[in-house]
């Protein structure tokens, strides 16, 4: 089986600028004027810090895309030191850690993002991916369910949810999950391939080969070669229909 990973690299932090007006008659006391000046100064400082955090975040994303994961983490941690309450930084820090196979640290980073912004479907989705990598399939399903509740048209979450359910031998639920993914993204070979795996594990030769054929039609170089070595097809490997697809 194959599953999708995705990295979120989105902008954040609205940068506010504040204008001041003059010429207003006021009976404000000197104390209030001092407080006002302090507040304005604090707001400008916060805006400057936000701008710096955004710059560090963008630089971290560039490093992440370049697969310079350790350098990306360093950038994200600098951004966190300035703007610790933004979930996007924690998500991408988690993605970099996951790419370095530091899965427990990645989960902690996703959990921090979720605690700050529980509506971030990317945090739940990527958390599910790490849990699936750790073979915690029950936890992965729960994470994908959260992601799907927030983003029902996220085909990748439906596919990976289906894989986790297949690993739990909950085949009918898995197949329903793949069907939801197909309804959203009918041109994705991943979903047909994984659906073929699920049917093959149930010794359903006809539907296994039919779905595998669709995957191969969409990406022959990848899925024909993968099916030759994937143990999920062992139960149907000797079948003539399957063998014809492998030629």
Rosetta blueprint (number, residue, H / E / L):
1 X L
2 X L
3 X L
4 X L
5 X L
6 X L
7 X L
8 X L
9 X L
10 X L
11 X L
12 X L
13 X L
14 X L
15 X L
16 X L
17 X L
18 X L
19 X L
20 X L
21 X L
22 X L
23 X L
24 X L
25 X L
26 X L
27 X L
28 X L
29 X L
30 X H
31 X H
32 X H
33 X H
34 X H
35 X H
36 X H
37 X H
38 X H
39 X H
40 X H
41 X H
42 X H
43 X H
44 X H
45 X H
46 X H
47 X H
48 X H
49 X H
50 X H
51 X H
52 X H
53 X H
54 X H
55 X H
56 X H
57 X H
58 X H
59 X H
60 X H
61 X H
62 X H
63 X H
64 X H
65 X H
66 X L
67 X L
68 X L
69 X H
70 X H
71 X H
72 X H
73 X H
74 X H
75 X H
76 X H
77 X H
78 X H
79 X H
80 X H
81 X H
82 X H
83 X L
84 X L
85 X L
86 X L
87 X H
88 X H
89 X H
90 X H
91 X H
92 X H
93 X H
94 X H
95 X H
96 X H
97 X H
98 X H
99 X H
100 X L
101 X L
102 X L
103 X H
104 X H
105 X H
106 X H
107 X H
108 X H
109 X H
110 X H
111 X H
112 X H
113 X H
114 X H
115 X H
116 X H
117 X L
118 X L
119 X L
120 X L
121 X H
122 X H
123 X H
124 X H
125 X H
126 X H
127 X H
128 X H
129 X H
130 X H
131 X H
132 X H
133 X H
134 X L
135 X L
136 X L
137 X H
138 X H
139 X H
140 X H
141 X H
142 X H
143 X H
144 X H
145 X H
146 X H
147 X H
148 X H
149 X H
150 X H
151 X L
152 X L
153 X L
154 X L
155 X H
156 X H
157 X H
158 X H
159 X H
160 X H
161 X H
162 X H
163 X H
164 X H
165 X H
166 X H
167 X H
168 X L
169 X L
170 X L
171 X H
172 X H
173 X H
174 X H
175 X H
176 X H
177 X H
178 X H
179 X H
180 X H
181 X H
182 X H
183 X H
184 X H
185 X L
186 X L
187 X L
188 X L
189 X H
190 X H
191 X H
192 X H
193 X H
194 X H
195 X H
196 X H
197 X H
198 X H
199 X H
200 X H
201 X H
202 X L
203 X L
204 X L
205 X H
206 X H
207 X H
208 X H
209 X H
210 X H
211 X H
212 X H
213 X H
214 X H
215 X H
216 X H
217 X H
218 X H
219 X L
220 X H
221 X H
222 X H
223 X H
224 X H
225 X H
226 X H
227 X H
228 X H
229 X H
230 X L
231 X H
232 X H
233 X H
234 X L
235 X L
236 X L
237 X L
238 X L
239 X L
240 X H
241 X H
242 X H
243 X H
244 X H
245 X H
246 X L
247 X L
